[in-house]
Amino acid sequence: MITVSALVASGQVAQIPFHLNRAMDNGLTRDQASEALTHLAFYAGWPNVISALPVFKDVFEKRAG
């Protein structure tokens, strides 16, 4: 989750899918990832989180179906 958070905070959205999938493979839940985004919005800035939201959504949808 630290790597995913750092990627969101630095605006590196292209790298998020790989690392988010690995984090979820190792036990990170969808709820935990969503909660992290909420915290990051306040600490790393709303624009970075808004840019990462579609990437997170895409990963969640691909893992669910």
C-alpha positions in Angstrom: 0.0 0.0 0.0 2.9 2.3 0.6 4.0 2.0 -3.0 0.5 2.6 -4.3 0.1 5.6 -2.0 3.4 7.0 -3.2 2.3 6.6 -6.9 -1.0 8.3 -6.2 0.7 11.2 -4.3 3.3 11.7 -7.1 0.7 11.4 -9.9 2.2 8.3 -11.5 -1.2 6.7 -12.4 0.3 4.5 -15.2 2.1 2.4 -12.6 -0.8 2.0 -10.2 -2.6 -1.0 -11.8 0.4 -3.3 -11.4 1.2 -2.3 -7.8 -2.5 -2.2 -6.8 -3.0 -5.7 -8.1 0.0 -7.0 -6.3 -1.2 -5.3 -3.0 -4.6 -6.9 -3.4 -3.0 -10.3 -4.2 -1.2 -9.9 -0.9 -4.4 -9.2 1.1 -5.3 -5.5 0.6 -9.1 -5.3 0.4 -11.1 -3.0 -1.9 -12.4 -1.2 1.2 -8.9 -0.6 2.5 -7.7 0.7 -0.8 -10.7 3.1 -1.0 -10.0 4.3 2.5 -6.4 5.0 1.6 -7.7 7.2 -1.3 -9.8 9.1 1.1 -6.8 9.9 3.3 -4.6 10.6 0.3 -7.1 13.2 -0.9 -6.4 15.3 2.1 -2.7 14.7 2.4 -1.5 14.4 -1.2 -4.2 16.6 -2.9 -7.5 16.0 -4.5 -6.2 16.3 -8.1 -3.9 13.3 -7.6 -6.7 11.2 -6.1 -9.2 12.3 -8.8 -6.7 11.2 -11.4 -6.2 7.8 -9.7 -9.9 7.1 -9.2 -10.6 5.7 -12.7 -7.5 3.5 -12.4 -8.6 2.1 -9.1 -12.1 1.5 -10.5 -10.7 -0.3 -13.5 -8.6 -2.6 -11.3 -11.6 -3.3 -9.0 -13.9 -4.1 -11.9 -11.4 -6.4 -13.6 -10.8 -8.3 -10.3 -14.5 -8.7 -9.7 -15.5 -10.0 -13.0 
